[in-house]
Amino acid sequence: MSFQAYLKTIKEKTGLTPADLKKIADEKGFSEAGHLKANVKATEIVDWLKQDFELGHGHSMAIYALLKGIKDENSV
């Protein structure tokens, strides 16, 4: 599955864009200005997204990659 397909599915399932999820991550203290804090582990992001939005592991890792700066909204 392409990165864009992950983002599309997340939007369809949750109604949230990557920018929305970055904002929520900021509010929850996982990130600042949409960038993951150094002490936050992937497991914390995956657990949060599974619990709050019922996202699977792969979709949660896509959001982790956004927050970590590995990928951005235009990545393939």
N, C-alpha and C positions, 0 to 999 in steps of 0.2 A: 504494500500500500504506500502510495506517495505521501509526502508530508502534507501537501495540499489536501489530499483525500482525508487525512486525519483531521485537519482543521475544519473541513466541510462537515464531516460527520459529527464533530464536537458541537459545531454551531447548530446542526439539525437536532441533536439530542438535548442540548441545554438551552439553546437560544442565545448563547453567549459567544462573543467574538474573542479573539486572542487579547485585544485591549481590555475587554471586560474582565477576563480572567486574571490579567496582570494587575488590574485595579483591586480585585478581590484578594489576590495574593498579598498585595501591599497592606490592605486593611487587616489581614490575618497575621501580619508580621513576618511572612516568609520572604518578602522582598521589599526593596525600596526603589521607587521610581521605575517599577517593572523589572528590576534586576535582582536576581536571587541573592540573598545574604550568604556570605561565605560559610556560615555554620549550618546552613540548612541542607539536609541530605535529600536525595531523590526519593527515598522511601517516605519521607514526610509529605512530599508533594503528591506522590501516588496515593498514599492513604487518604489524604484530604479529598482528592478528586474522586476517588472510589466511594468514599462515604457521602460526600455532599452532592455529587452529581452522577453517581453510578457509572463512571467512566471505567473502561477496562485499562489494563496495564499499559498497552501500547499507546492508547490515546492520552493517558496521564503522562507518559514519558515524553510525548510530543509537547505538552505544555511545559514540562520540566525543561526541555531543550530550549524553548522560547525564553523562559525565565533565566536560564543559565547563560543565554547568549550564543548558544551553539547554532541555533536556527533563528530565522526571523519570519515574519508573516509572508514574505515573498519567496522563501526557500522552496525548492522542489522536493 
